[in-house]
Amino acid sequence: MAGEALPKARARRRHAWLQLMWVVPIAAAAVAAWLVLDRVRQYGPEITIQFRDGSGIKTGQTPIKYRGVQVGEVRRLEISKDGDSVLVKARLQRANAALASEGAVFWIVRPQVGWGNVTGLGTVISGPEINMLAGKGDKTVNHFVGLEHAPVAMGAAGLPIVLKAVRPVSLRPNSPVYYRGVEVGVVQEIDLSRDATAAEIHVIVWQRYARLVRSGSAFWDVSGLTVKGGLFKGMQIDFESLRTFLAGGIEFASPEKSPPAKAGTAFFLYDGPKQEWLAWTPRIPVAKEPGPGESSVGR
């Protein structure tokens, strides 16, 4: 049949649909790769923190916090070569890597309930966490020895002094230090002297009250109870405060015409005050309270 148009075959473009099918997985892979790369870029160099006990620390779960904000995470745990400690391998976020400079301090926060002191209750459900204080050195360090307990007033402005005592049974870190009944400092640490003949109580007196400590100052223990009188004459029971009764405490007095004490000065801690100490009333100006945004350092 001449002149009759023949039917034309229509080719199906199946290859276009096949190309479209690969777009979604390729895009998903690209997004996943970007997320992984972005997460890797957030981490700074790996650091090692050495602890005696790593109970409760979990890989990929235990956070490292600075001022309550997470700045890193535990990546893995190892046992030291001598088997006496746990090596916590962690990574800080790259933006916070400078925190782990020379002088940085790390410790594990666990629930702890003691006389006059309750800490770490927030970790009962979430588990232990590692807290830190930033280092102040310019040199970056990747190995640290962690503390067994949270530091007391570490880095705070004040006058550090040492009290020597034969047997400070009732004192412990965080015990208050008083001057005329006003809390002016705190016990930071208690340890044995180098020759083990006495106990050394490391105290910091807040910067505002540092001038109150003189070279002739006298310190005594105000922990526990003082019982006066008898069964038939009437009994009087005195204690400085509930806190000193539970956690111990120290009081001190300063004489007239005594030069200011220097940092690190050592004093003897007596069991009680002498009457002459209680009569001391020197006129010593106290530094003013720092205003908002001001520092008490150097006042």
Helices and strands as residue ranges (DSSP letters): H 14-42, E 43-51, E 63-66, E 69-79, E 86-93, G 94-100, E 105-109, E 112-114, E 117-119, H 123-126, E 129-133, E 143-145, E 158-165, E 176-179, E 182-192, E 199-206, G 207-212, E 218-221, E 226-230, E 234-238, H 242-247, E 250-253, E 266-270, H 275-278
